[in-house]
Structures are given as C-alpha cells and as structure tokens.
Amino acid sequence: MQTVFDFELPKGYVDGKGEVHRRGKMRLATAGDEIGAMRDPRVVSNPSYLSIAVLAAVVTELEGLPAVVAGVIENLYTADLAFLQDMYQRLNNIDPPTRRVFCPECGHTFETAVNFTREG
C-alpha cells in the first residue's frame, strides 16, 4: 500500500531568502495526527487552525527545507493551502459531510455539502 505521495504546489512556498519551494511529499494521516492536532494550543484557542496543524504533521517534505512546520504551512499562498487541503481529503478518502436541504423557492429537496469554512 502506498502511504507517501508526491505533489507540486501551484505557486510554491517562498522562504525568507526569496527561494521558491514547490515539490514535496505528503503521507497518509493517522488517528494520532488528528488527535495531536486537536491538542495543539493554537487549535484549542482557534479551531480554524486545525487544518494548519494537521498539514504540518502530514506534509513530510518540501524541497530544500530542513523541516515542514506549522509556520511554513501558515505562510503558503491560499492557492497552495487549498491544494494541500484537497489532496489531504482525497488521499485520506474523507468525503465532506452532506445535509439534506429544502429550497423554499422551487420546492425541491436535495443534498448539499456542509461548508465548515463559512459562518452561517
């Protein structure tokens, strides 16, 4: 079974020297990755930080960097963060939760994905 996957970021991480790092590796997540991220004080005080903490655990390599830490993930361009979040979801076979909703205008009932990133 393959547990580590190569990727190339759409834009790339730009380090303090202005060097761009695009190629990396992500491994499958473990239950410990999720539990550890939930215990991170940054997640406890700001639940939206969970994605950063989990990605910092599972992104094992980014070309030319000695380590991938939360600060690296925090400083990715939003396109690159979205790319990694999508890759994480696909690799770990995580289907977004859905909810049955009713449209008061047309009267149809349908399933829609729950978006946890928007309020309301």
One Martini backbone bead per residue (centre of mass of N, CA, C, O) as a GRO file, in nm:
protein
  120
    1MET     BB    1   0.097   0.036   0.023
    2GLN     BB    2   0.053   0.364  -0.027
    3THR     BB    3   0.173   0.654   0.194
    4VAL     BB    4   0.334   0.832  -0.020
    5PHE     BB    5   0.309   1.163  -0.181
    6ASP     BB    6   0.345   1.355  -0.446
    7PHE     BB    7   0.401   1.714  -0.509
    8GLU     BB    8   0.284   2.034  -0.665
    9LEU     BB    9   0.273   2.349  -0.628
   10PRO     BB   10   0.131   2.612  -0.786
   11LYS     BB   11   0.333   2.835  -0.645
   12GLY     BB   12   0.477   2.831  -0.365
   13TYR     BB   13   0.720   2.853  -0.131
   14VAL     BB   14   0.849   3.146   0.028
   15ASP     BB   15   1.130   3.229   0.155
   16GLY     BB   16   1.347   3.455   0.311
   17LYS     BB   17   1.530   3.443   0.027
   18GLY     BB   18   1.312   3.388  -0.223
   19GLU     BB   19   1.268   3.095  -0.240
   20VAL     BB   20   1.119   2.832  -0.425
   21HIS     BB   21   0.882   2.576  -0.308
   22ARG     BB   22   0.705   2.287  -0.462
   23ARG     BB   23   0.814   2.015  -0.383
   24GLY     BB   24   0.660   1.716  -0.231
   25LYS     BB   25   0.533   1.539   0.067
   26MET     BB   26   0.262   1.311   0.151
   27ARG     BB   27   0.100   1.151   0.407
   28LEU     BB   28  -0.082   0.961   0.567
   29ALA     BB   29  -0.307   0.967   0.807
   30THR     BB   30  -0.352   0.959   1.152
   31ALA     BB   31  -0.502   0.958   1.446
   32GLY     BB   32  -0.264   1.106   1.589
   33ASP     BB   33  -0.270   1.359   1.413
   34GLU     BB   34  -0.552   1.453   1.498
   35ILE     BB   35  -0.514   1.453   1.805
   36GLY     BB   36  -0.265   1.636   1.821
   37ALA     BB   37  -0.400   1.880   1.686
   38MET     BB   38  -0.629   1.915   1.903
   39ARG     BB   39  -0.399   1.984   2.134
   40ASP     BB   40  -0.321   2.232   2.015
   41PRO     BB   41  -0.323   2.549   2.132
   42ARG     BB   42  -0.406   2.687   1.859
   43VAL     BB   43  -0.668   2.516   1.831
   44VAL     BB   44  -0.805   2.573   2.099
   45SER     BB   45  -0.814   2.895   2.034
   46ASN     BB   46  -0.834   2.805   1.702
   47PRO     BB   47  -1.004   2.585   1.509
   48SER     BB   48  -0.899   2.682   1.217
   49TYR     BB   49  -0.598   2.557   1.273
   50LEU     BB   50  -0.620   2.252   1.214
   51SER     BB   51  -0.520   2.233   0.921
   52ILE     BB   52  -0.233   2.324   0.979
   53ALA     BB   53  -0.153   2.105   1.186
   54VAL     BB   54  -0.201   1.860   1.004
   55LEU     BB   55  -0.020   1.938   0.764
   56ALA     BB   56   0.244   1.953   0.932
   57ALA     BB   57   0.236   1.637   0.980
   58VAL     BB   58   0.199   1.522   0.662
   59VAL     BB   59   0.412   1.711   0.559
   60THR     BB   60   0.741   1.583   0.504
   61GLU     BB   61   0.809   1.761   0.237
   62LEU     BB   62   1.016   2.043   0.110
   63GLU     BB   63   1.211   2.150  -0.100
   64GLY     BB   64   1.498   2.266   0.081
   65LEU     BB   65   1.384   2.184   0.359
   66PRO     BB   66   1.437   2.064   0.676
   67ALA     BB   67   1.129   2.143   0.752
   68VAL     BB   68   0.779   2.099   0.830
   69VAL     BB   69   0.594   2.357   0.962
   70ALA     BB   70   0.347   2.559   1.053
   71GLY     BB   71   0.484   2.819   0.940
   72VAL     BB   72   0.486   2.721   0.650
   73ILE     BB   73   0.183   2.678   0.610
   74GLU     BB   74   0.096   2.970   0.686
   75ASN     BB   75   0.285   3.090   0.426
   76LEU     BB   76   0.100   3.009   0.222
   77TYR     BB   77  -0.074   3.025  -0.032
   78THR     BB   78  -0.403   2.975  -0.080
   79ALA     BB   79  -0.371   2.782  -0.321
   80ASP     BB   80  -0.183   2.582  -0.168
   81LEU     BB   81  -0.364   2.517   0.068
   82ALA     BB   82  -0.601   2.407  -0.099
   83PHE     BB   83  -0.441   2.184  -0.233
   84LEU     BB   84  -0.365   2.029   0.031
   85GLN     BB   85  -0.650   1.987   0.138
   86ASP     BB   86  -0.748   1.822  -0.103
   87MET     BB   87  -0.537   1.600  -0.090
   88TYR     BB   88  -0.606   1.503   0.192
   89GLN     BB   89  -0.896   1.420   0.132
   90ARG     BB   90  -0.833   1.216  -0.095
   91LEU     BB   91  -0.622   1.027   0.047
   92ASN     BB   92  -0.830   0.986   0.310
   93ASN     BB   93  -1.127   0.952   0.222
   94ILE     BB   94  -1.287   1.237   0.264
   95ASP     BB   95  -1.605   1.311   0.296
   96PRO     BB   96  -1.815   1.542   0.284
   97PRO     BB   97  -2.056   1.657   0.449
   98THR     BB   98  -2.408   1.623   0.444
   99ARG     BB   99  -2.726   1.789   0.359
  100ARG     BB  100  -3.062   1.818   0.384
  101VAL     BB  101  -3.248   2.034   0.165
  102PHE     BB  102  -3.480   2.313   0.128
  103CYS     BB  103  -3.643   2.489  -0.129
  104PRO     BB  104  -3.867   2.752  -0.109
  105GLU     BB  105  -3.892   2.829  -0.417
  106CYS     BB  106  -3.904   2.522  -0.569
  107GLY     BB  107  -3.938   2.258  -0.356
  108HIS     BB  108  -3.671   2.120  -0.337
  109THR     BB  109  -3.481   1.834  -0.250
  110PHE     BB  110  -3.133   1.824  -0.128
  111GLU     BB  111  -2.792   1.770  -0.149
  112THR     BB  112  -2.528   1.919   0.057
  113ALA     BB  113  -2.247   2.055   0.141
  114VAL     BB  114  -2.063   2.118   0.418
  115ASN     BB  115  -1.940   2.439   0.527
  116PHE     BB  116  -1.686   2.514   0.769
  117THR     BB  117  -1.565   2.801   0.650
  118ARG     BB  118  -1.851   2.914   0.696
  119GLU     BB  119  -2.073   3.126   0.813
  120GLY     BB  120  -2.427   3.033   0.866
   0.00000   0.00000   0.00000
